[in-house]
Amino acid sequence: MKILKKIKILYIEDELFTAEQMVDFLEDEGFRVFHVDSVVDALAMVKTQTFDIALLDLNLGDYVGFEFLKNLKLSKKLPVIVLSALSDTATKVQAFRYGASDYMVKPVDLLELEARIWAVLGRFSEIDDKDDKREIFYKQDEQIYKYDEIIDLTPTEYDIFDLLLSHKNQTLKRESILEHISGIGNHRSLDYHIKNIRSKIEEDPKNPKYLKTVYGVGYKLVF
């Protein structure tokens, strides 16, 4: 199957050899894989990043994988495929009750796993497309994000972008930006900061898609 976008997978597995094989396969197929080996690390990851799907082993070093499912169910929308050597019906039922989207018994056939990943993502997106109102750029916990990645901005760049974000699709005059943001000083300094911001948010900073110049007036953030 041709992958049309980079799917982000959170993979939770504490057996190193198994993890290395899985990561190699998934990355060869074009997925972006973020591997952790504990429930604590997995929960920390979902607090700071957004993933398309998680692959979860149940027998982990710190907690049983069910703890990840229980915490996830309270706060996040994230499909989870459980990968476990446990094949009894009671364990499978418990996993589904805690919110698992699918369950595969180890050893896992990798081609079947890929097919199940796409099937789960297809089912989940039918719901998520209706409910997810997340913007391309958004502010959360005093961080600025593009999609689900934090934009690494300096304090001055942050203040400028935050101002533009709060007036998205509106033209802000250079003088107005200078009045609101201390420490810039003059138009040339503002233009320098705008150039740096573009280098961090635009695919082609010389032909910006989002941070537009309104010639003779100022700037506006469009999305």
Helices and strands as residue ranges (DSSP letters): E 8-12, H 16-28, E 32-36, H 39-48, E 53-56, H 66-75, E 80-84, H 89-97, E 102-105, H 110-131, E 137-140, E 143-146, E 149-150, H 155-166, E 172-173, H 174-180, H 187-201, E 211-214, E 218-221
